Amino acid sequence: MSFFGLGQSADIKINLCGVESREKVPHGDHKEPLIVYYDGETVSGTVDISIKSGKLEHKGIKVELVGQIEILYDRSSRHDFINLVKQLSPAGVLTQNKTFSFEFPHVEKPYESYLSANVRLRYFLRVTIGRRLTDQTKEQEFVVHMLSSYPEQNNSIKMEVGIEDCLHIEFEYNKQKYHLKDAIIGKIYYLLVRVKIKHMEIHVIKRETMGNGPTVFHDEETIAKYEIMDGAPVKGESIPIRLFLAGYSLTPTMRDIYKKFSVHYLLNLVLIDEEERRYFKQQEITLWRKGDAQHLNQSRRIEDSTQRFTG
């Protein structure tokens, strides 16, 4: 029971339109998968206000659509890059349960939803019932996916690396830009082998960069490990590479998002010799979320594919 405007005098439920037909994905620690929206799509639905007892006096009821970035190691670093407001009801009294409709048409959603140990970029609806002392709020989160068309230029990666008079290898990956369900295909060719190599792996590494200037902070996480070879190679041997990305938790490459953070991906070639010495060679790759024609046409603001990869 409410006392002087304190406590929960009503139950709030947010219902998004098209829940049954829309794509849903697991996200963070949410028990149920969240609905997916794309850039430029309308966000609409209803808000059910159920009065617990008697009547509900309020100073107004509103719904907000919020896009927010939070740098988790700095609790003061929370920034709203979207904040759209719809007034559902002016100040007054509710004597019975009521349902309000809302619509945010053609919302520009400029960034992909993202969650890690360091950064949280999320989109959510927030309903607020204004009260005398303490407002009552309810949030409903949803996920945004950013889609891109196929990049026009996608050159292969060819490099020669080695240690003078000891090891000389040539490696090649079929391209530099991969969609999230793609496969990395390539080969390793041994030109000179005077080091007793016993093991070789490829690692997919996610590198996050937060902040800038003197406050910049980097963090790396190994997302995938793929064994290429177990045993000693010989001169002239060629080792194939085929790494399927679909089985790993990956996001698109994100560059300078709201001037707060970036997410890059690296392919790390690791060689280990019989004395447990490790040799590394890293190469940055770009990841992107492939969009079909239907979703790309639905989006109100589709950038040129080159901008997607160089912005």
VENFENUR-V217270 format. One record per pair of residues at least 6 apart in sequence whose ideal C-beta (glycine too) atoms are under 7 Angstrom apart, sorted by the first residue. I is the first residue (numbers start at 0). J is the second residue. If there is no record, write none. Layout:
i:I j:J
i:I j:J
This chain:
i:0 j:6
i:0 j:52
i:1 j:8
i:3 j:132
i:4 j:130
i:4 j:131
i:4 j:132
i:4 j:133
i:5 j:132
i:5 j:133
i:7 j:135
i:8 j:51
i:8 j:55
i:8 j:135
i:9 j:48
i:9 j:49
i:9 j:50
i:9 j:51
i:9 j:55
i:9 j:128
i:9 j:135
i:10 j:49
i:10 j:51
i:11 j:46
i:11 j:48
i:11 j:126
i:11 j:137
i:12 j:47
i:13 j:44
i:13 j:46
i:13 j:124
i:13 j:126
i:13 j:137
i:13 j:139
i:14 j:44
i:14 j:45
i:14 j:47
i:15 j:34
i:15 j:44
i:15 j:141
i:16 j:43
i:16 j:44
i:18 j:34
i:21 j:34
i:21 j:35
i:22 j:35
i:23 j:32
i:23 j:33
i:23 j:34
i:23 j:35
i:24 j:32
i:24 j:33
i:24 j:35
i:24 j:142
i:25 j:32
i:26 j:33
i:26 j:114
i:26 j:142
i:27 j:114
i:33 j:140
i:33 j:141
i:33 j:142
i:34 j:141
i:34 j:142
i:35 j:142
i:35 j:144
i:36 j:42
i:36 j:108
i:36 j:141
i:36 j:143
i:37 j:144
i:37 j:146
i:37 j:294
i:37 j:297
i:37 j:298
i:38 j:107
i:38 j:108
i:38 j:109
i:38 j:145
i:38 j:298
i:38 j:300
i:39 j:105
i:39 j:107
i:39 j:297
i:39 j:298
i:39 j:299
i:39 j:300
i:40 j:106
i:40 j:297
i:41 j:102
i:41 j:103
i:41 j:104
i:41 j:105
i:41 j:106
i:42 j:64
i:42 j:103
i:42 j:106
i:43 j:101
i:43 j:102
i:43 j:103
i:44 j:101
i:45 j:98
i:45 j:99
i:45 j:100
i:46 j:62
i:46 j:87
i:46 j:98
i:46 j:99
i:46 j:101
i:46 j:126
i:47 j:98
i:48 j:93
i:48 j:96
i:48 j:97
i:49 j:96
i:50 j:93
i:50 j:95
i:50 j:96
i:54 j:92
i:54 j:93
i:54 j:94
i:55 j:92
i:55 j:93
i:56 j:92
i:57 j:90
i:57 j:91
i:57 j:93
i:57 j:128
i:57 j:129
i:57 j:130
i:58 j:90
i:58 j:129
i:58 j:130
i:59 j:86
i:59 j:88
i:59 j:89
i:59 j:90
i:59 j:129
i:60 j:87
i:60 j:88
i:60 j:99
i:60 j:128
i:61 j:84
i:61 j:85
i:61 j:86
i:61 j:87
i:61 j:127
i:62 j:85
i:62 j:87
i:62 j:101
i:62 j:124
i:62 j:126
i:63 j:82
i:63 j:83
i:63 j:84
i:63 j:124
i:63 j:125
i:64 j:81
i:64 j:83
i:64 j:103
i:64 j:106
i:64 j:124
i:65 j:79
i:65 j:81
i:65 j:82
i:65 j:122
i:65 j:123
i:65 j:125
i:66 j:79
i:66 j:80
i:66 j:81
i:66 j:108
i:66 j:122
i:67 j:77
i:67 j:78
i:67 j:79
i:67 j:121
i:68 j:78
i:68 j:80
i:68 j:120
i:68 j:257
i:68 j:259
i:69 j:76
i:69 j:77
i:69 j:119
i:70 j:76
i:70 j:117
i:70 j:118
i:70 j:209
i:70 j:259
i:71 j:116
i:71 j:117
i:71 j:118
i:71 j:119
i:72 j:117
i:78 j:257
i:78 j:259
i:80 j:257
i:83 j:103
i:85 j:101
i:87 j:99
i:87 j:101
i:88 j:99
i:105 j:299
i:107 j:300
i:108 j:122
i:108 j:143
i:110 j:120
i:110 j:145
i:110 j:256
i:111 j:143
i:111 j:144
i:111 j:145
i:111 j:250
i:111 j:251
i:111 j:253
i:112 j:120
i:112 j:121
i:112 j:122
i:112 j:142
i:112 j:143
i:113 j:120
i:113 j:250
i:113 j:253
i:115 j:207
i:117 j:207
i:117 j:209
i:117 j:218
i:118 j:207
i:118 j:209
i:118 j:260
i:120 j:256
i:121 j:140
i:122 j:140
i:122 j:141
i:122 j:143
i:123 j:138
i:123 j:139
i:123 j:140
i:123 j:141
i:124 j:138
i:124 j:139
i:125 j:136
i:125 j:138
i:126 j:136
i:126 j:137
i:127 j:134
i:127 j:136
i:128 j:134
i:128 j:135
i:144 j:288
i:145 j:251
i:145 j:288
i:146 j:288
i:146 j:290
i:146 j:294
i:146 j:295
i:146 j:298
i:147 j:287
i:147 j:288
i:147 j:290
i:147 j:304
i:147 j:307
i:148 j:290
i:148 j:295
i:148 j:304
i:149 j:304
i:150 j:176
i:150 j:304
i:150 j:308
i:151 j:304
i:151 j:305
i:153 j:174
i:153 j:175
i:153 j:176
i:154 j:174
i:154 j:175
i:155 j:171
i:155 j:172
i:155 j:173
i:155 j:174
i:156 j:171
i:156 j:172
i:156 j:175
i:156 j:282
i:157 j:171
i:158 j:170
i:158 j:282
i:159 j:167
i:159 j:169
i:160 j:168
i:160 j:280
i:161 j:167
i:161 j:168
i:161 j:191
i:164 j:193
i:165 j:193
i:165 j:194
i:166 j:191
i:166 j:192
i:166 j:193
i:166 j:194
i:167 j:190
i:167 j:191
i:168 j:187
i:168 j:188
i:168 j:189
i:168 j:190
i:169 j:188
i:169 j:190
i:170 j:185
i:170 j:187
i:170 j:268
i:171 j:185
i:171 j:186
i:172 j:183
i:172 j:185
i:172 j:266
i:173 j:184
i:173 j:185
i:175 j:284
i:175 j:285
i:176 j:285
i:176 j:287
i:176 j:308
i:177 j:183
i:177 j:244
i:177 j:284
i:177 j:286
i:178 j:287
i:178 j:288
i:178 j:289
i:179 j:244
i:179 j:249
i:179 j:286
i:179 j:288
i:180 j:244
i:180 j:245
i:180 j:289
i:181 j:244
i:182 j:241
i:182 j:242
i:182 j:243
i:182 j:244
i:183 j:240
i:183 j:242
i:183 j:244
i:184 j:240
i:184 j:241
i:185 j:240
i:186 j:237
i:186 j:238
i:186 j:239
i:186 j:240
i:187 j:227
i:187 j:238
i:187 j:240
i:188 j:237
i:189 j:232
i:189 j:233
i:189 j:234
i:189 j:235
i:189 j:236
i:191 j:234
i:192 j:232
i:192 j:233
i:192 j:234
i:194 j:272
i:195 j:231
i:195 j:272
i:195 j:273
i:196 j:231
i:196 j:232
i:196 j:270
i:196 j:272
i:197 j:230
i:197 j:231
i:197 j:271
i:197 j:272
i:197 j:273
i:198 j:228
i:198 j:229
i:198 j:271
i:199 j:227
i:199 j:228
i:199 j:269
i:199 j:270
i:200 j:224
i:200 j:225
i:200 j:226
i:200 j:227
i:200 j:269
i:201 j:225
i:201 j:227
i:201 j:240
i:201 j:242
i:201 j:266
i:201 j:267
i:201 j:268
i:202 j:221
i:202 j:223
i:202 j:224
i:202 j:267
i:202 j:269
i:203 j:222
i:203 j:223
i:203 j:247
i:203 j:264
i:203 j:266
i:204 j:219
i:204 j:221
i:204 j:222
i:204 j:264
i:204 j:265
i:204 j:267
i:205 j:219
i:205 j:220
i:205 j:222
i:205 j:262
i:205 j:264
i:206 j:217
i:206 j:219
i:206 j:263
i:206 j:265
i:207 j:217
i:207 j:218
i:207 j:260
i:207 j:262
i:208 j:215
i:208 j:217
i:208 j:260
i:208 j:261
i:209 j:216
i:209 j:259
i:209 j:260
i:210 j:216
i:222 j:247
i:222 j:248
i:222 j:249
i:223 j:247
i:225 j:242
i:227 j:238
i:227 j:240
i:228 j:238
i:232 j:238
i:249 j:286
i:250 j:262
i:251 j:286
i:251 j:287
i:251 j:288
i:252 j:262
i:252 j:263
i:252 j:264
i:252 j:285
i:252 j:286
i:252 j:287
i:253 j:261
i:253 j:262
i:254 j:261
i:254 j:310
i:255 j:261
i:263 j:283
i:264 j:284
i:264 j:286
i:265 j:281
i:265 j:282
i:265 j:283
i:266 j:281
i:266 j:282
i:266 j:284
i:267 j:279
i:267 j:281
i:268 j:279
i:268 j:280
i:269 j:277
i:269 j:279
i:270 j:278
i:271 j:277
i:285 j:308
i:287 j:307
i:295 j:301
